Amino acid sequence: MTTSAFAANFFYFVLSVNWIAEWNWSEKFSHFRSRRLLHAFLILVAMHLIWLVGTTNFAYALHDLQVKLPLLAVPLIVLTSQPLSNKQRWIIGSFYVTTVFVVSIIGIVRYLTIPNLPYRSIVPYISHIRFALNVCLTLVFIAYAAIYMWKNTPRHRWLWTPVAILLTIWLLYFLTILQSYTSAAVLLAMLIAIGVWAVTKSAKRWQKLTALALAIVIIGGSTIAIINIADDYYRPTALESAPLATHTANGNAYSHSCDGLIENGGQVSNYVCETELRQAWPLLSQMGIDDTTPIGYPVYPTLIRYLGSRGLTKDAQGVMSLTPTDINAIEKGVANHVYIDGSTPRQMIYRLLFEYENYRVYGSVDNSSLGERLLLWQSGWQVFCQHSLLGVAPGDVPDLCHEQIAENHPSMAQTQKHLHNQYLSFLVGFGIVGFLVIAAAFIRAIPHRSRWTLPLLLYIIIVLVSFVAEDTLETLAGILFCTFPIALFRTEEKP
């Protein structure tokens, strides 16, 4: 799941051949009849077949069905075969954790050796978001293995516990390099779930109170931290708080557009003197002010944003206040000093808020994951509202949504992106009726409370949270992530 599409398809093929070679069809059919989770996946694939009747883009509908075939094939293989033994589960789980760790090492080497490598390209094999989800699941496996070792193998606990701690620290660090908002949301949701689980499962009152207090601290602390960072972003600078000056210290006129685009407490287009910027910049840098930075943006707008982020005027005085570190950052395309000085959470929230501001003021979605998602969600929701009962059929989702996107934002007319929300994709494709049928099938498959384990709960949370901002089921890597781990969590034959 984390190396390549070829490897994933190869092992998927091997599993299929092995399943057929096992034969034993009577036992497989018996398992098939009793597996509610398998029935849910069957219904999901069957809905794609049934809705073929209403599609106008039959070619894409068949392609989409082919992509989603593992949604039935993998659960069919896993849930109609004998469950894995504990030893087999440990072997597969260890191989999975090792693979994720090795890929993370490869990613760090690429990050350190390839200049100006975008964080989206750090992992060479699959989407950085899909890999981040695998890292989150790996953290669950590591924690479970460490607790199991501590309880059941006293002789090995002093070896495995430090290993588990070091692996956890390493993978959390790697997630900060990936800067995946989805994984950040997943980690927060998992921490909350662990707190709630501890409250409900703890036998003693003091344990419940301790777990409840920790859950409150996690939720409250995260909320307060996010609010404080957002407050810092929007807190007006001294320049914006005072009456806007009309001229620079050298007597040249300022330009104040006052268009409302806010970054680091100041309006980006205020206090701009282009004449002085063009005169002062060559005194500090060999790069031309109209040259393109490594990330594809010209120096001039990057310089304006960077000066604003420092609370400086965009004139000669502001430029001459920059340090060599600042100049170097601007030449590399860094447009905000927080992106090099701030903590990773602060950097991520500042980027997100600037993307939101750009979308709010200009409707811009260029190189903005948030802006693109807002536009995609808006367009998808409009299509859903027009076909709310039965949807448009999965084969027609891209065509109709892209038509709506082109109408809402002509510059995105050529986009081929999905809606980046699996729930919305189902609503648009199947309507309220189909969505409720799918939801009911999976709710029916929820295991009895006595069969729940914390790792299983955390895995489900990872999948469900990923659906909010991603089309997890639109790629092979995402589909395998949502199906293959079932083999590790399945421990008994009861339906």
Secondary structure, DSSP 8 states (H G I E B T S, - for coil): --S-HHHHHHHHHHHHHHHHHH--HHHHHHHHHH-HHHHHHHHHHHHHHHGGGG-S-HHHHHHHHHHTTHHHHHHHHHHSS----HHHHHHHHHHHHHHHHHHHHHHHHHHHHSTT--GGGSSSSS-HHHHHHHHHHHHHHHHHHHHHHHHH-TTTHHHHHHHHHHHHHHHHHHHHHHT-HHHHHHHHHHHHHHHHHHHHH-SSHHHHHHHHHHHHHHHHHHHHHHHHHHHHHHS--HHHHS---SB-TTS-B-B------EETTEETTSSB-HHHHHHHGGGT-SS-TTSB-TTS-BHHHHHHHHHHHTT--BSHHHHHT--HHHHHHHHTT---THHHHS-HHHHHHHHHHHHHHHHHHH---TT-HHHHHHHHHHHHHHHHHHTTTT-S-GGGHHHHHHHHHHHH-GGGTT-----S-HHHHHHHHHHHHHHHHHHHHHHHT---GGG--HHHHHHHHHHHHHHHH--GGGSHHHHHHTTTTHHHH------
